[in-house]
Amino acid sequence: MGRILGVDYGDSRIGLAISDLNKIIASPFHTIHNKDLVSLEKKFKSIILENDIECIVLGLPISMSGNETQQTVKVRKFSKFLESFGISIHLQDERLSSLSAKKSLIEQKVKTGHNKHLIDSTAAAIFLQQFLDSHSYK
């Protein structure tokens, strides 16, 4: 019985969230720097093995009008990279997740200016929670 990893892809940082073993609650997990595919491969292999990840939910950035953007193309390419780990990848609409994450952190009195990594992992937790709420793992 594994966990689900939420991934918020960004050009400089990748926010991660993780589910509990019962796949009910998503929590911010970690943020990694997006340097190159070699270092990302090592980090993702380690995270997948150490946390018994059975699938990945990757945030898909769609514009408010419902169109794909340049970032959508990058995320779809990154999805192909994640598929190399041999686990299923689910794309989840991530519209407004970063904005919601920032508002949530501000309400918790967390300064967001120097804590952008917290926004990334919290955004991943938001769309991972949406995914968990829409799927039944009983």
PETA-V384639 format. One record per backbone hydrogen bond with DSSP energy under -0.5 kcal/mol. NH is the residue of the N-H (numbers start at 0). CO is the residue of the C=O. E is the energy in kcal/mol with one decimal. If there is no record, write none. Layout:
BEGIN
NH	CO	E
NH	CO	E
END
This chain:
BEGIN
2	51	-2.3
4	54	-2.1
5	16	-2.9
6	56	-2.8
7	14	-3.2
8	6	-0.8
13	31	-2.7
14	7	-2.2
15	29	-3.1
16	5	-2.1
17	26	-2.5
18	3	-2.1
19	24	-1.6
22	19	-1.6
26	17	-2.3
28	15	-2.9
29	15	-1.3
31	13	-2.4
33	11	-2.5
34	32	-1.4
39	35	-2.1
40	36	-2.5
41	37	-1.7
42	38	-2.3
43	39	-3.0
44	40	-2.4
45	41	-2.1
46	42	-2.7
47	43	-2.8
48	44	-2.3
49	45	-2.9
50	46	-1.7
51	48	-0.9
52	47	-2.1
53	2	-3.0
54	2	-0.9
55	87	-2.5
56	4	-3.2
57	55	-0.6
57	89	-3.0
58	6	-2.7
58	56	-0.5
59	91	-3.4
60	58	-0.7
61	59	-0.7
62	66	-3.0
65	62	-2.2
68	60	-0.6
72	68	-1.5
73	69	-1.6
74	70	-2.4
75	71	-2.4
76	72	-1.9
77	73	-2.4
78	74	-2.2
79	75	-1.2
80	76	-1.4
81	77	-2.3
82	78	-1.8
83	79	-0.6
83	80	-1.2
84	81	-1.9
85	82	-1.9
87	53	-0.7
89	55	-3.0
91	57	-2.5
93	59	-1.8
96	93	-2.4
99	95	-2.6
100	96	-2.4
101	97	-2.4
102	98	-2.3
103	99	-2.4
104	100	-2.4
105	101	-2.4
106	102	-2.3
107	103	-1.2
108	105	-1.9
109	104	-2.9
110	108	-0.5
117	114	-1.3
118	114	-1.1
119	115	-1.9
120	116	-2.0
121	117	-2.1
122	118	-2.6
123	119	-1.9
124	120	-1.8
125	121	-2.0
126	122	-2.1
127	123	-2.1
128	124	-2.4
129	125	-1.8
130	126	-1.9
131	127	-2.8
132	128	-2.7
133	129	-1.2
134	130	-0.5
134	131	-1.1
136	134	-0.5
END
